[in-house]
Amino acid sequence: MTTPKKTAPEPHAEASRIREGLPFPLGATWDGLGVNFALFSANATRVELCIFDDSGEVELERIELPEYTDEIYHGYLPDAHPGLIYGYRVYGPYDPANGHRFNHNKLLIDPYAKQLVGALKWSEALFGYTIGHPDADLSFDERDSAPFVPKCKVIDPAHTWGHDHRVSVPWDKTIIYETHVRGISMRHPSVPENVRGTFAGLMVDDMLDHIRKLGVSSVELLPIHAFVNDQHLLHKGMTNYWGYNSIAFFAPDPRYLASGKIAEFKEMVAHLHEANLEVILDVVYNHTAEGNEQGPTLSMRGIDNVSYYRLKPEDKRFYINDSGTGNTLDLSHPCVLQMVTDSLRYWASEMHVDGFRFDLATILGRYHDGFDERHSFLVACRQDPVLRQVKMIAEPWDCGPGGYQVGNFPPGWVEWNDKFRDTVRAFWKGDDGQLADFASRMTASGEMFNQRGRRPYASLNFITAHDGFTLNDLVSYNDKHNEANDENNQDGSNNNLSWNHGVEGPTDDPEINELRQRQMRNFFATLLLSQGTPMLVAGDEFARTQEGNNNAYCQDSEIGWVNWDFSEDGKALLKFVKRLIKLRLAYPILRRGRFLVGNYNEDIGVKDVTWLAPDGTQMSQEQWGEAHGRCLGILLDGRAQETGIRRKGADATLLLVVNAHHDIVNFTLPQVPDGGFWTCMIDTNQPSIRGQERFELDHEYSVTGRSLLLFELQHEEDE
């Protein structure tokens, strides 16, 4: 490997014109006359602003920022304009034992950079220490990293938004569609090749039309912040496809900008809003791509390592690794907290984003002694006038101590509920002892979320997510098949609660294929007819496969991309899912604002939910405890009032029947006080049923093995 000769650029006219500037706002800010530069560092001794040519390859000048105010280095360049390419060199002690890793030979990315140009090129020069040195990371490397680091670009934030406005879908009507910017458009036939895999690709009419007609309310994008491809993946010809390796929290990844302009992201948001779709970003503020003490020096490590990262108190050479990726950002530090909340406000205010899903969110609420729902970050989000108006979704776990916190986030947060995923998978697989838990999951897991005035929508329900099997693969494989990841099939979870129904992978057996299709309908019906906030994954609606790969994080390939050339069975599933979504939105009782608890309201003489055994009577305590119990009726009484007002409601009365037995169960349709008859709206064994046939009260309905049904109570005057 050749190392470029390190030569400082010649002095330039700009250096004589540098002004003091202001310590705020942080980052590089154009005011119409020049650019203000401001960088936080509590422990640096000097900061140089490095100016590059338009290519980002030639360093033209180094200018020392002249002022230091309240731990902010700052300076102002008059006549500088948007498009200026820059980076920083930061001076200070190189003392890893005490947490300091300053190395001015390393060009650093501004944590507040709004745009990056160029790609990271892996080189030994990126590391603050000399690789292979006997003292390892205690050594000091003098090679210049500038040729290998992405550069920052000053932007003009002006943009004509026209009539764009936040969509603001109420939580009870929210249905989230999780997808990947690149993966969703790479194989779409209507997306021009030159914009596939970019924000522009997501604007194409046919793409938006599919999402809009599906009936979902919100598009959740996997991480779009600028991120780094892991060196070991590049050596194998792969990439960090999912992008959970951020390095710049204000900048979209350059790979997703077909035009090379920030406006492309804004235009995508405007197009999604025009289609009445919210935009939610999956954000990764728990760690950065700099890794542990053996990682590269790209940004925050070289700016002020001891401030940005959580270090082991007994030896600050080493990093606390609650993220499992090498380092953990320290959001207990006020300036790190400010950076994260500034980033969130930027995306919400300047980029018109409607919400955020926080990766490994427990880390964001952890002090050194554990998770605290009153952590400064969680408090800041709740009181912030901008952030409290957008959707905030937590992935409420990490690999740190006390990392599993489902149900423990404060009011105002919605949480991924993995217990919904696991219980529903186990129930439809036919596992013993799931009935009571299944009933709880269908009513928004009240034992976890029904507290402090939280609403059922606080439980974000999902069967699948980007991490794990697709829905098709969940019913087609007993085991993961991650050989394409080149990790000897050791990566990815082994606890999938999946079932192949008799054959591993694709089969021509019509009975197995029919059962797999019915099971996918069961999963979708359970998800979309349960209380809580449903999330589905792009492609599941037409049975996309990843060929049994349950960890496609490195598969920027046909394995990870959505295949839009789907089968007739896929088209039939898509039609069924659309109908389920319409039913969910049409019947408010399926998305109540209060938890269904089964208590009898003496004032109005109604129970909001009644749990029924197959004979039509209320479930007994003994029946709940039966290990082999797999059939249940859930009667949702539309007369129950969902507010605190003591009067009868006027919603439809619905009956859900689930049967995870392998064989038919005869279920007696219950009597109800006001009489009437039942119509079958959904039968996953007969997806074409649409409520045409009536069934009298006490009718014994033959419920097919492994199926779900939805009935609506009708009266003669309703016909």
N, C-alpha and C positions, 0 to 999 in steps of 0.2 A: 504494500500500500504506500502510495506517495503522499507526502504531507506538503501542502502549499507553504512556501516560504512566508514567514510571518513578518510583514512590514506594515508599520503604521502609516496611514495615508498622510499626504502632505497637508499642511494647514490650508484652510480654504476661507474665502471671504465671509462665510456664514459665522465663523467663530467670533469675529470681531463685532458681529451684530446681535449676538445673543443677549436677550434681556432677562430680567429676573422672573417675569411671569408670575403665575399663581399656583398655590398648592392644590387647587381644585379646578375643575374636576380631574380625577385621576385618568391617566391615559393620554392620548394625543388628540387634542381638540382644536379644530379649525373654527375660527371666529369670523371669517370673511376677510381678515387682514393678515393673518398669520396663524401659526400653530403653537398652542401651549402644550408643553410636555410635563407630566407629573408622575412620579414613581415612588411608591412607599418602600422604605427600608429602614428598619429601626437600628440596624447594626452595621450598615455599609459605611465606608469612609469617603467614598467618591463614586460618582456615576457619570459615565460618558455616553452621550447620545451619538450613535453611529449612523451616518447618512450614506445611502447606497444609490447607485444609478438605477435607471428604470428597470433594468433586468434583474436587479437584486444581487448581481454577481460581483460588482466592483464597489468596494468601500471607498467612498469619496472623502469622507471627513469624520473626525471624532471631535465632539464638542462637549466639554465638561458642563454639566448642569450647574448653574452658578449659585443657587440658593437651596437652603435646607430649612424647612419650616414644619414643625410638628411631625417629624419623622418622614416628611415628604421632600424628595429632591425635585426641583422644578426649574424650568426655564422657558423662554418664549422666543420663537424664531419669526421675526416679521417677514412678510412676503412669502413664507412657505405656504404651500397649497395642498389640497387633496391630491393623492397619488404619490406623495413623498414616501419613499421606502426607508425604513429605519429599524434599528434594534438597539440594545443597551449592552454596555460592559460595566460591570459593577465591581468595585474594589472593596476589600475588607479582609479580615483574618481568615486564613485557611487553617482551621483548628477543629477537625471532625470530632475530637473527643468532647468538645464543648458545643457541638452542633453547628459550627460555622464552616461553610464550604464555598466561600467566595473565591472566584478565579476569573480575573479580568480578561484572560485569554479566550474565554467562552462568550460568544455572542448570545444574548438572551432575548427571548420573546417577551414583549410587554404583556403582563397579565390582562391588561385592559384593551389590548389590540382589537379593533373591530374587523380587521381583515388581514389574512395572511397570504403571502405569495410564495410560490416555490414549495417544494416537498422536502421533507427530512431525508437526508442521505446518510445512512449509517456509516460511521467512521470512528476509529479510536479517538479522534480529535474531539468528539462530542463529550468525552468523559473528563471530569475535573481532575481525575487521578490518572496515573499511567498504568494501563492494563498490563498485567504481567509483572509489575514491580513487586519486589519482595514485601514491601509494606502495604501492598494492595491499595485500598482507598485512602490510606493515610499519606500516600505520595501526592505530588503536585505536578500536573501536566501543563506544559507551556505551549502546546500546539494551538493554533487558531482554529476555532470551530466554525467561523463565519461561512465558509464555502458550503457547509453541510446543513445549515439551519434555515428553516423558513423565516422570511423577513416579515415585518409588520408594515402595513400600509395605512396612511392617513386617509380617511374617507370623508366625503361630503355627505352628511346625514340627510340632506334635503330629499324629499320624495313626495310626489303628488299622489295621495291616497284616494282622492276623489270621494266617493260616497262610502268607502269601506268603514265598517264598524264591527266591534266585537259582537259575536253571535249570541253569547251568553245563554246557552241552553240550560233550563232548570235541571237540577240533579235528577229529579224523578223521571225526566224524559231523556236522560243521557244514555247513549249506547256507544261504547268506545270501539274503534276499529284500529287495532295496533298494526303498524306496518313499517317497512324500511324504505327510505327514499329511493335507494338504488334498486332494491330487490323487487319493488312493485312494478317498475316500468321497464326493466331490462328485456323482458320477453313479451311485452305488450305490442301486438301488431299495429296498433294505431299510433304508437309513439315513434316519431322520427328517430333514426339511429343516432343522430348527432346530439340528441338531448336525453337519450335513455340514461337512467341512473342519476338524474339530476332533479333539482327543484322544478325546472322547466318541464320535465317529463311528467310531473304530477299535475301540471295544468292542462294537459290535453283533454279535450272535450269527452272522448269516449271513456277515459279513465275516471274523470269526475262523475260522468253520468252513471257509471257502474256503482260507485260508492254512494251517490245520492239516492239512486233507485233501490239500493239495498235497504235503506231506511235508517242507517246509523246516524248519529248526531255529531260525532267527534272523531277526527283522525289523529291518532297518537303516533308520532314519528320516533323511531329509535334514534339514538344520539346523532345530532347534526353539528355539535360543536367541533371545531378543528381537533383532530386526534392523530395519534401516531400509530403506524404499523409496527408491530413487534418485530425485532430483528430475527428472532428464531423462525417466525412465520414466513418472512420474506425469503429466508434461506431455503424453505420448503416450497417456495412458489405460491404461498398463500398470503392473505392479508388479515388484519383485524377487522373483519367485515362488519360486525355489529357496531363497532366504534366506541366501545366502553373504555376508552383510553385517552381522555381529553387532555389537551395542553393549553387551550385558549377558550375561556368561558364566554367571550363576547363575539367570537368570530365563527361564522359558519365554515364548515370544512370546504376548502377550495375545490375538492373533487366533485362536489355537488352543485357547483356553479358553472353551468354550460356557457354562460356569457362572460364569466369572470367578474361579474358585478354583483354587489350586495343587493341591488334592487331586484334581482331575480327571486331572492327569498321573499321579499315583500310582495312581489307580484303573485307568487304562489299562494301566499296567505290571502291576498285579495280574491283570487280565483276560488279558493276553498270557501271563503266567507260568502261569496256571491252564490255558491251552491248551498248556503245555509249549513255549512260544516265548520265546527270549531277546529282549531289547531292546538294540539297539546304536544309539548316537547318532552321526551325522555332525557333527563339531565343527570350528569355524573359529577357531583360536587364532593364526593367522598374521597377521591384520590386524584392524582395526575399521572401522566405517562412517564414521569421521571423515575419511578420505581424506588427501590431501596438504596442503601449506601453504595451498591455496585452499579447503579443506574446512571444515565447520562445527565449532564447539566444543561438544561434547555431553557429554563425560565425561573421559577420560584426558588429552586434550590440555590441558584447562584445569586438571586436577589436578596434573600434573607431566609435561609433554610430553617433557622431556629424559630422564626415567627410563623412561617406557613405550615410547617409539618409537625405532627405529634411525634416526639422523640422519647425514647425510653429514659425515665428520670435518672436511673442508676448509671446509664452510659449513653450520652446523647449522640454518640457515633451512630447508633442504630435507631431504626424507625419502628414505631408501633404500626402493626399491619392488620388492623381490623377489617380492611377492605379485601384482603387476600391477594392484593396486586403489588405489594411492596411498601406502600406508604399510605398515610392517612392525613388528609387536610385537618388542620386544627381550627375548627370553627368557634372555639372558645376564645381565640385571639380576636380582638375587636376589628382589626384591619382585614383579617381573613373573612370574618363575618360580613364586613362591609363589602368586600369584593363579591361575595356570593349574592348578597341581596341587591347590590348594584347590578349584577348580571341579570338577575331575575327581573328587576324593574326595566332594564334595557329591552329585554325580549318582549315583555308585556306592553311597555309604553311605545317604544320606537319601532318594534317589529310586529306589533299587534297580535302577539300570541295570546291564546285564551286560557292556557293552563300548563301545568308541569307535572310530570311523574318523576319522583326522585329515586334514583337507583341507590340501594342499600341505605335507606333513609335513617335507619337507627343510628348510624355514625354521625349524622348531622345533629342528633339530639343527645350525644354522649359527651359528658365531662370525663375527667380522668377516673372518677369513681363510679361511672356507669351512666346508663340512659336516664335522662331527666326530662319529663314532659314540659318543664319550665326552662329548658335550655334556651339560651339567648336567641338561637336561630329560630326555634319554634315560636317564641314570643314575638320576635321581630316580624315574622311572616303574618302573625295574627293581627298585629296592630298597624302594619303598614297599609296606608290608604290605597295603594295600587295592588299589592299582592293579596290582600284580603278579598278582592273582587274577582280573582281568577281561580280556576280549579287547582287544588293542591292535592296530589295523590302520592302516598308513601308506599314504597316497597319496605315493609316494616321489619326487616331482618338484616343481619350481616353475620360475619363469622367471628366477631369480637365477643367479649364476655357479656352475658345477658343480652345477646344479640337479637333474640326472637321477641318481638314486641307487638304482635298482632293484637289490635284492640286497645292498645295503650297510648296511641297518639291523641293529642288534645282535640277538643271540639274544633270543627272547621276543616279537619283533614278527612280524606277518604283513603282507605287502606286496601292494598291487595290482600285478599283473603285466600291464602293457600289451603286452608282447611276446607273451603268450598271445593276447590279442585280435587283434593285427595279423597274427600268423602264421596263426592259424586262419581268419581272414577271407580272407587271400590264398590259402591252400591251397584252400578250397572255391570260391573264385572261379575257380580254375584257373591261377593265376600259376605261372610256371616257378621251379624251384629252391627249392621250399619243403619238400621231403620231410624232410630232416635236421632242420631247425628244428621242423617239425611233430612229429616223433618226440620231440624234447626237450620240447616244450610238453606233450605228453600224459603225460610222466613228471616233471612238476613242475619243469622248467627247472633241472635239477641243476647245470648249469654256473654258475648264479648263486646258488642257494640251498643246495647241498649242501656246507656248510662249517660248522665250529664246532659241530657237533652239531645244527644246525637240521634240522627235519623237513620232509617234502614239503608239509605244510599251510601252510608259510611262504609258498608261492606262492598268492596269491588269484587265481583264474582267472575271467575274465569275457569274454563276447562283446560285451555291451552294458552301458551304465551310464546314469545319468540324463543325462549329457552325451554327446550323439551320437544317432545313429539308434536307433529301436526295432528289434527283431529283424525285424518285418514290413517296416519301411522299408529295412532293410539289404538285403533281397532284392527290393525293389520300386523302388528309385531309384538311378540312377547319380550324381545330383547332389543337393546340399542344396536345399531350397525354404523359405527362411526369410523370405520376403517379409512375412509377418505380423508380424515383429519390427520392421518399419519402419526397417531399416538397409541398404536396397538390396541385400539378400542378401549383404552383405559379412561378416557375423558368422558364427561357427561354422566348424568345420574343413572344409577342402576335401579332406583325405586320409582318406576314409572306407572305402576298400577294399570298396566296395559294388558290387552288380551287379543291374540291373533285370531280367535274363533276357529282354530283347527289347523291353519296353515300359516307358516311364517312368510309374510310378504304377499305379493300379488298372486292371485289364483284364478283359474277358470271355473272353479266350482260355483255354480249358481246359488246354491243354498247358503254357502259361506258369504258370498258377496251380498246376497239379500239381507242376511243378518247384520253384516257390517254396515250396510246402508241404514238399516233400522236403528242400530246403535248410535250412529252419528245423528240421526233425527232425535233419538232420546236425549243425547247430550245437549243438542241445541235447544230442544224444548225445555229441558230442565234449566238451562242457563237463562233463557229468555222469558220464562214464566215464573221465575223465582223473584222474591223481593230482593232489593239491593240494586247495585249498578252493574250491568253486564259488560264484559269486554270479550270481543272475538278477534281472531288473528286473520289478517288478509290471506285469502286463499282457502281458508277452512270452509267458507260458504260453498265452495264447489270441490271440496275434497282434495286439496293440494297435498302432494307427498314430498318428503325429503329423503325417500328411499330408506327410511328407518334411522336416519341420522337425528339424534336428539340433542346435538350440540353444534349447530351449524355456524358458530361464531366466526370461523375462519373460511367459510365457504362462499366466497364471492364468485359463484358459479351457478350452474343450473340447479344444483342441490339447494342453494339458498334463495334463488330467485323464484318468483311466482310464475307458474306456467299457466298462461291464459288459454291454452288449447285444451280445454277440459272435455270430458266425456258426456254422453247423454245422462248417465247417472249423476254426474256433477251438475248438469243443468237442472235436473229434477231436485237435487238437494238445494241448489240456489233458490229455486222457486219456493221450496218449503220454508227456507230461512226467511225470505222476504215476507211470507205470510205470517210467520211467528212474530216478526217485528211489528207488523201492522196490528196484530192482535194485542201485543203488549202496549202499544201506544193508544189503542182504542179503548182498553179497559183499565181505568185508573186503579181498580182494586189490585191489579198485578204489580203496581208500583206505588204502594201506599207511603204516605209521609210519616206514619206512626207504625211502630212495631206491632205485629200480630202476636198476641200473647195467650189467647185462648181463655181469657177471663170472661165471666158472665157479667154483663152490664145490667144491673137490676133496674136502672132508671128507664131503659128502653127495651129490656128483655131480649138482648141479643148477645151472642158470642161472636167475636170477629173471626175466629178460626176454630174449626172443630176437626179433630183427627178421627178418622173412621177406619174401622176394621172392614174386611171384605164382606161381612154380613150386614153392613150398613149401620152398625151400632158404634158408639164411641169406643176408642181404643182403651183397653184396660192397662193397668200398670204391668200386669203379667205379660200382656201382648207386646208392650214396648221392649220388654227384656228378652223376648224370644230370639235366640241366636239365628234361627232360620227364617225369621220374619222378613219378607221381601215385598209385601204388597201393602199399600197405604192409600187412603183417600184423604184429601185435604179440602174441606168445605170452607169457602171464603164467602161470608155473609155480607152482601152488599148493603144491608140495613145498618151495619156497624158504622159509626161515625169516626172518621179518621182525625178529626180535630178534637179539641177539648170540650166542644159544645155538646150538651146533652140532648141530642135529638137524633132521630133515625136518619141514616144516610140513604142515598138513592142510587148507589152504584149497582151494577149487575151482580148477581150471585153466581159464583163459579165453583165448579168441582174439578179438582185435579185427582187423577188416579194413576198411581205408578205401580208397575209390576215387574220386578227384577227376577222373578222365578223363571225357570226355563220353560214352564208349561202354562197353559191357560189357568186363570183364576176367575171364578164367577163372582162378580162384585155387585152387591145390591145397591142400586141408586137410592140415596136416602130420601126420606120424607122431609118436608120443610113446612114451617107453620102456615104459610099462606097458600100452599098447594101449588099447582102448576105442572110442568113437565120439563124434561131435560132434552136438550139437543147437543149432539156431539160435534164440537168445533174442531178438535184435533184428535187423531188417532195415529200414532207413529207407525202402526202396522198397515194403515190405509191412508196414506198421505193426501189422497184426493178428497177425503171427507171434508165437507164444508157446512155442517149443520143442517142438512136437508131433512134428516130423519128425526122423529120425535120418539122419546122413550118415557113411559109413565114412571111416576114415583114407585119405588119398590121393584122396578124392573131389574131382573138379574142379567147383567151385561157380561158377556164372555170376553174377558180382557186377555188378549194374546200374551204369551210369554215374552218377556223383555220388551215392554211397550209402555207408552205414556198416553193418557187421554185427558182432554179438557172438555168439560160439559158446561153449558150455560143454562140457567134456570129461566124458563119462559112461562108466560101466562097467556091464556086465550086472547086477552085483549092486546097482547104484543104482536099477534100474528097479522 
